[in-house]
Amino acid sequence: MPTLRRDRIRDEAFAVDDPLHLMRLFGISSQTAMRYVTAAHPERTAKLPR
């Protein structure tokens, strides 16, 4: 994945902590979206099962 695309996804994950939003906007899988959300908001996802 090109660096610019990763940066845009990461920036969006910091702005909006909704994996469904990332999936629709960038056409990524749910697993990928959750990785970005977890990295951007660890305090909100710490209690989710892995």
N, CA, C and O atoms as a CHARMM CRD file, in Angstrom:
* protein
*
  200
    1    1 MET  N      0.85300  -1.16800   0.00000 PROA 1      0.00000
    2    1 MET  CA     0.00000   0.00000   0.00000 PROA 1      0.00000
    3    1 MET  C      0.90300   1.23700   0.00000 PROA 1      0.00000
    4    1 MET  O      1.81900   1.33300   0.81600 PROA 1      0.00000
    5    2 PRO  N      0.65400   2.16800  -0.89700 PROA 2      0.00000
    6    2 PRO  CA     1.48500   3.38000  -0.92900 PROA 2      0.00000
    7    2 PRO  C      1.41200   4.16900   0.37600 PROA 2      0.00000
    8    2 PRO  O      0.40200   4.16300   1.08000 PROA 2      0.00000
    9    3 THR  N      2.49800   4.83600   0.66500 PROA 3      0.00000
   10    3 THR  CA     2.61500   5.57800   1.92100 PROA 3      0.00000
   11    3 THR  C      1.54600   6.65800   2.04100 PROA 3      0.00000
   12    3 THR  O      0.98000   6.83500   3.12000 PROA 3      0.00000
   13    4 LEU  N      1.25900   7.37300   0.98300 PROA 4      0.00000
   14    4 LEU  CA     0.26700   8.44500   1.03300 PROA 4      0.00000
   15    4 LEU  C     -1.10200   7.89600   1.42900 PROA 4      0.00000
   16    4 LEU  O     -1.80900   8.50700   2.23000 PROA 4      0.00000
   17    5 ARG  N     -1.47600   6.74300   0.87000 PROA 5      0.00000
   18    5 ARG  CA    -2.76400   6.14400   1.21100 PROA 5      0.00000
   19    5 ARG  C     -2.81100   5.73700   2.68100 PROA 5      0.00000
   20    5 ARG  O     -3.80600   5.98100   3.36400 PROA 5      0.00000
   21    6 ARG  N     -1.74400   5.12100   3.16300 PROA 6      0.00000
   22    6 ARG  CA    -1.68900   4.73800   4.58800 PROA 6      0.00000
   23    6 ARG  C     -1.81600   5.96000   5.48000 PROA 6      0.00000
   24    6 ARG  O     -2.51200   5.92900   6.49400 PROA 6      0.00000
   25    7 ASP  N     -1.14000   7.03400   5.09800 PROA 7      0.00000
   26    7 ASP  CA    -1.20900   8.26800   5.89000 PROA 7      0.00000
   27    7 ASP  C     -2.62300   8.84400   5.90900 PROA 7      0.00000
   28    7 ASP  O     -3.08900   9.32400   6.94200 PROA 7      0.00000
   29    8 ARG  N     -3.29600   8.79500   4.77300 PROA 8      0.00000
   30    8 ARG  CA    -4.66600   9.32200   4.72000 PROA 8      0.00000
   31    8 ARG  C     -5.61200   8.48000   5.57400 PROA 8      0.00000
   32    8 ARG  O     -6.47600   9.02200   6.26300 PROA 8      0.00000
   33    9 ILE  N     -5.45100   7.16700   5.52900 PROA 9      0.00000
   34    9 ILE  CA    -6.29300   6.28900   6.34400 PROA 9      0.00000
   35    9 ILE  C     -6.01100   6.53600   7.81900 PROA 9      0.00000
   36    9 ILE  O     -6.93600   6.63300   8.62600 PROA 9      0.00000
   37   10 ARG  N     -4.72500   6.63900   8.17200 PROA 10     0.00000
   38   10 ARG  CA    -4.35300   6.88900   9.56300 PROA 10     0.00000
   39   10 ARG  C     -4.92200   8.22000  10.05900 PROA 10     0.00000
   40   10 ARG  O     -5.48100   8.28600  11.15400 PROA 10     0.00000
   41   11 ASP  N     -4.78400   9.26600   9.26700 PROA 11     0.00000
   42   11 ASP  CA    -5.30800  10.57500   9.65900 PROA 11     0.00000
   43   11 ASP  C     -6.82300  10.53900   9.84700 PROA 11     0.00000
   44   11 ASP  O     -7.35000  11.15000  10.77700 PROA 11     0.00000
   45   12 GLU  N     -7.51100   9.83700   8.98100 PROA 12     0.00000
   46   12 GLU  CA    -8.96300   9.71500   9.10100 PROA 12     0.00000
   47   12 GLU  C     -9.32900   8.91000  10.34900 PROA 12     0.00000
   48   12 GLU  O    -10.31800   9.22100  11.01300 PROA 12     0.00000
   49   13 ALA  N     -8.55400   7.89000  10.66900 PROA 13     0.00000
   50   13 ALA  CA    -8.81000   7.09100  11.86900 PROA 13     0.00000
   51   13 ALA  C     -8.64900   7.93100  13.13200 PROA 13     0.00000
   52   13 ALA  O     -9.39000   7.74100  14.09700 PROA 13     0.00000
   53   14 PHE  N     -7.69300   8.85300  13.13800 PROA 14     0.00000
   54   14 PHE  CA    -7.53800   9.74500  14.28300 PROA 14     0.00000
   55   14 PHE  C     -8.71700  10.70600  14.39600 PROA 14     0.00000
   56   14 PHE  O     -9.14800  11.03300  15.50200 PROA 14     0.00000
   57   15 ALA  N     -9.23800  11.15700  13.26200 PROA 15     0.00000
   58   15 ALA  CA   -10.34300  12.11800  13.26400 PROA 15     0.00000
   59   15 ALA  C    -11.67400  11.46000  13.61200 PROA 15     0.00000
   60   15 ALA  O    -12.48600  12.02900  14.34100 PROA 15     0.00000
   61   16 VAL  N    -11.88900  10.25700  13.08500 PROA 16     0.00000
   62   16 VAL  CA   -13.16400   9.55600  13.27100 PROA 16     0.00000
   63   16 VAL  C    -12.85300   8.13900  13.71700 PROA 16     0.00000
   64   16 VAL  O    -12.18500   7.40100  12.99400 PROA 16     0.00000
   65   17 ASP  N    -13.31500   7.75000  14.87400 PROA 17     0.00000
   66   17 ASP  CA   -12.97500   6.42400  15.40600 PROA 17     0.00000
   67   17 ASP  C    -14.01500   5.35800  15.03300 PROA 17     0.00000
   68   17 ASP  O    -14.34800   4.49200  15.84200 PROA 17     0.00000
   69   18 ASP  N    -14.51400   5.43400  13.81800 PROA 18     0.00000
   70   18 ASP  CA   -15.53500   4.50700  13.34500 PROA 18     0.00000
   71   18 ASP  C    -14.95700   3.62200  12.24400 PROA 18     0.00000
   72   18 ASP  O    -14.69500   4.11100  11.14500 PROA 18     0.00000
   73   19 PRO  N    -14.75200   2.33600  12.51100 PROA 19     0.00000
   74   19 PRO  CA   -14.18300   1.44800  11.49200 PROA 19     0.00000
   75   19 PRO  C    -15.06900   1.32400  10.25400 PROA 19     0.00000
   76   19 PRO  O    -14.55700   1.16800   9.14600 PROA 19     0.00000
   77   20 LEU  N    -16.38000   1.39200  10.42500 PROA 20     0.00000
   78   20 LEU  CA   -17.28200   1.30400   9.27500 PROA 20     0.00000
   79   20 LEU  C    -17.06600   2.48600   8.33200 PROA 20     0.00000
   80   20 LEU  O    -17.11300   2.32700   7.11200 PROA 20     0.00000
   81   21 HSD  N    -16.83500   3.64400   8.88300 PROA 21     0.00000
   82   21 HSD  CA   -16.54000   4.83400   8.08000 PROA 21     0.00000
   83   21 HSD  C    -15.28100   4.60900   7.24000 PROA 21     0.00000
   84   21 HSD  O    -15.26000   4.92500   6.05000 PROA 21     0.00000
   85   22 LEU  N    -14.24500   4.06800   7.85500 PROA 22     0.00000
   86   22 LEU  CA   -12.99900   3.80000   7.13500 PROA 22     0.00000
   87   22 LEU  C    -13.21300   2.75800   6.03600 PROA 22     0.00000
   88   22 LEU  O    -12.66900   2.88400   4.93900 PROA 22     0.00000
   89   23 MET  N    -14.00100   1.73900   6.33400 PROA 23     0.00000
   90   23 MET  CA   -14.26800   0.68500   5.35500 PROA 23     0.00000
   91   23 MET  C    -14.97300   1.25200   4.13100 PROA 23     0.00000
   92   23 MET  O    -14.62100   0.92300   2.99900 PROA 23     0.00000
   93   24 ARG  N    -15.96500   2.10000   4.35700 PROA 24     0.00000
   94   24 ARG  CA   -16.71600   2.67500   3.24200 PROA 24     0.00000
   95   24 ARG  C    -15.88900   3.69700   2.46700 PROA 24     0.00000
   96   24 ARG  O    -15.93300   3.73000   1.23700 PROA 24     0.00000
   97   25 LEU  N    -15.14400   4.51800   3.17200 PROA 25     0.00000
   98   25 LEU  CA   -14.38500   5.59000   2.52800 PROA 25     0.00000
   99   25 LEU  C    -13.21700   5.06200   1.70700 PROA 25     0.00000
  100   25 LEU  O    -12.96700   5.53300   0.59800 PROA 25     0.00000
  101   26 PHE  N    -12.49300   4.06700   2.26400 PROA 26     0.00000
  102   26 PHE  CA   -11.27500   3.59900   1.60900 PROA 26     0.00000
  103   26 PHE  C    -11.38900   2.21000   0.99100 PROA 26     0.00000
  104   26 PHE  O    -10.46100   1.75200   0.32400 PROA 26     0.00000
  105   27 GLY  N    -12.51400   1.53900   1.20300 PROA 27     0.00000
  106   27 GLY  CA   -12.68800   0.20600   0.62700 PROA 27     0.00000
  107   27 GLY  C    -11.74600  -0.82500   1.23300 PROA 27     0.00000
  108   27 GLY  O    -11.21700  -1.68500   0.52900 PROA 27     0.00000
  109   28 ILE  N    -11.54000  -0.73200   2.54100 PROA 28     0.00000
  110   28 ILE  CA   -10.64500  -1.66400   3.22500 PROA 28     0.00000
  111   28 ILE  C    -11.46300  -2.68300   4.00300 PROA 28     0.00000
  112   28 ILE  O    -12.65600  -2.48100   4.23300 PROA 28     0.00000
  113   29 SER  N    -10.83400  -3.76500   4.40400 PROA 29     0.00000
  114   29 SER  CA   -11.53200  -4.81900   5.15000 PROA 29     0.00000
  115   29 SER  C    -11.79100  -4.37700   6.58600 PROA 29     0.00000
  116   29 SER  O    -11.22200  -3.39600   7.06600 PROA 29     0.00000
  117   30 SER  N    -12.65900  -5.11800   7.25400 PROA 30     0.00000
  118   30 SER  CA   -12.97000  -4.79900   8.65400 PROA 30     0.00000
  119   30 SER  C    -11.74300  -4.98900   9.54800 PROA 30     0.00000
  120   30 SER  O    -11.53800  -4.22600  10.49100 PROA 30     0.00000
  121   31 GLN  N    -10.93700  -5.99500   9.25600 PROA 31     0.00000
  122   31 GLN  CA    -9.73100  -6.22800  10.05700 PROA 31     0.00000
  123   31 GLN  C     -8.75100  -5.07000   9.91600 PROA 31     0.00000
  124   31 GLN  O     -8.16800  -4.62000  10.90200 PROA 31     0.00000
  125   32 THR  N     -8.57300  -4.59100   8.69800 PROA 32     0.00000
  126   32 THR  CA    -7.67000  -3.47100   8.45900 PROA 32     0.00000
  127   32 THR  C     -8.19900  -2.21200   9.13400 PROA 32     0.00000
  128   32 THR  O     -7.43900  -1.47400   9.76200 PROA 32     0.00000
  129   33 ALA  N     -9.49000  -1.97000   9.00700 PROA 33     0.00000
  130   33 ALA  CA   -10.09800  -0.79400   9.63300 PROA 33     0.00000
  131   33 ALA  C     -9.91500  -0.83400  11.14800 PROA 33     0.00000
  132   33 ALA  O     -9.60300   0.18500  11.76300 PROA 33     0.00000
  133   34 MET  N    -10.10800  -2.00100  11.74900 PROA 34     0.00000
  134   34 MET  CA    -9.94700  -2.11900  13.20100 PROA 34     0.00000
  135   34 MET  C     -8.49800  -1.91000  13.62400 PROA 34     0.00000
  136   34 MET  O     -8.24600  -1.35600  14.69400 PROA 34     0.00000
  137   35 ARG  N     -7.54700  -2.34000  12.81000 PROA 35     0.00000
  138   35 ARG  CA    -6.13700  -2.09200  13.14100 PROA 35     0.00000
  139   35 ARG  C     -5.84800  -0.59900  13.19800 PROA 35     0.00000
  140   35 ARG  O     -5.15400  -0.12900  14.10000 PROA 35     0.00000
  141   36 TYR  N     -6.38500   0.14700  12.23000 PROA 36     0.00000
  142   36 TYR  CA    -6.17400   1.59900  12.22100 PROA 36     0.00000
  143   36 TYR  C     -6.86500   2.26400  13.40900 PROA 36     0.00000
  144   36 TYR  O     -6.27600   3.12900  14.05700 PROA 36     0.00000
  145   37 VAL  N     -8.09700   1.87700  13.70000 PROA 37     0.00000
  146   37 VAL  CA    -8.82700   2.47100  14.82100 PROA 37     0.00000
  147   37 VAL  C     -8.14800   2.13300  16.13800 PROA 37     0.00000
  148   37 VAL  O     -8.03500   2.99300  17.01200 PROA 37     0.00000
  149   38 THR  N     -7.69700   0.90000  16.29500 PROA 38     0.00000
  150   38 THR  CA    -7.00500   0.49100  17.52000 PROA 38     0.00000
  151   38 THR  C     -5.71300   1.26500  17.70100 PROA 38     0.00000
  152   38 THR  O     -5.38100   1.65900  18.81900 PROA 38     0.00000
  153   39 ALA  N     -4.98000   1.48900  16.62400 PROA 39     0.00000
  154   39 ALA  CA    -3.73100   2.25300  16.70800 PROA 39     0.00000
  155   39 ALA  C     -4.00300   3.72200  17.02700 PROA 39     0.00000
  156   39 ALA  O     -3.24900   4.35000  17.76900 PROA 39     0.00000
  157   40 ALA  N     -5.07400   4.26200  16.46900 PROA 40     0.00000
  158   40 ALA  CA    -5.37900   5.67900  16.67200 PROA 40     0.00000
  159   40 ALA  C     -6.03300   5.95300  18.02700 PROA 40     0.00000
  160   40 ALA  O     -5.83300   7.02100  18.60600 PROA 40     0.00000
  161   41 HSD  N     -6.80800   5.00100  18.53300 PROA 41     0.00000
  162   41 HSD  CA    -7.55900   5.19800  19.78000 PROA 41     0.00000
  163   41 HSD  C     -7.41500   3.98600  20.69900 PROA 41     0.00000
  164   41 HSD  O     -8.39700   3.28200  20.93400 PROA 41     0.00000
  165   42 PRO  N     -6.23000   3.72900  21.21800 PROA 42     0.00000
  166   42 PRO  CA    -6.05200   2.53900  22.06000 PROA 42     0.00000
  167   42 PRO  C     -6.89300   2.56400  23.33100 PROA 42     0.00000
  168   42 PRO  O     -7.27400   1.51200  23.84400 PROA 42     0.00000
  169   43 GLU  N     -7.18000   3.74400  23.83600 PROA 43     0.00000
  170   43 GLU  CA    -7.97200   3.84300  25.07000 PROA 43     0.00000
  171   43 GLU  C     -9.41800   3.42100  24.84700 PROA 43     0.00000
  172   43 GLU  O    -10.07400   2.98100  25.79100 PROA 43     0.00000
  173   44 ARG  N     -9.92400   3.54100  23.65100 PROA 44     0.00000
  174   44 ARG  CA   -11.30800   3.17500  23.35800 PROA 44     0.00000
  175   44 ARG  C    -11.45400   1.71200  22.98500 PROA 44     0.00000
  176   44 ARG  O    -12.54600   1.15200  23.08600 PROA 44     0.00000
  177   45 THR  N    -10.37600   1.09200  22.55900 PROA 45     0.00000
  178   45 THR  CA   -10.46300  -0.27900  22.07300 PROA 45     0.00000
  179   45 THR  C     -9.76700  -1.27300  22.99600 PROA 45     0.00000
  180   45 THR  O     -9.69500  -2.45800  22.67000 PROA 45     0.00000
  181   46 ALA  N     -9.26400  -0.83200  24.11200 PROA 46     0.00000
  182   46 ALA  CA    -8.49700  -1.71400  25.00800 PROA 46     0.00000
  183   46 ALA  C     -9.36600  -2.84400  25.56900 PROA 46     0.00000
  184   46 ALA  O     -8.84300  -3.91300  25.88100 PROA 46     0.00000
  185   47 LYS  N    -10.67500  -2.63400  25.70300 PROA 47     0.00000
  186   47 LYS  CA   -11.53700  -3.63500  26.30400 PROA 47     0.00000
  187   47 LYS  C    -12.21700  -4.54600  25.28100 PROA 47     0.00000
  188   47 LYS  O    -12.97600  -5.43700  25.66200 PROA 47     0.00000
  189   48 LEU  N    -11.95600  -4.33700  23.99800 PROA 48     0.00000
  190   48 LEU  CA   -12.55500  -5.18600  22.98000 PROA 48     0.00000
  191   48 LEU  C    -11.83400  -6.53200  22.93000 PROA 48     0.00000
  192   48 LEU  O    -10.61900  -6.58800  23.11900 PROA 48     0.00000
  193   49 PRO  N    -12.56800  -7.61100  22.67700 PROA 49     0.00000
  194   49 PRO  CA   -11.91700  -8.91200  22.54100 PROA 49     0.00000
  195   49 PRO  C    -11.04300  -8.93400  21.29200 PROA 49     0.00000
  196   49 PRO  O    -11.36700  -8.29900  20.28800 PROA 49     0.00000
  197   50 ARG  N     -9.94700  -9.66000  21.35800 PROA 50     0.00000
  198   50 ARG  CA    -9.03900  -9.72300  20.20500 PROA 50     0.00000
  199   50 ARG  C     -9.04000 -11.08700  19.59600 PROA 50     0.00000
  200   50 ARG  O     -8.33500 -11.32600  18.61600 PROA 50     0.00000
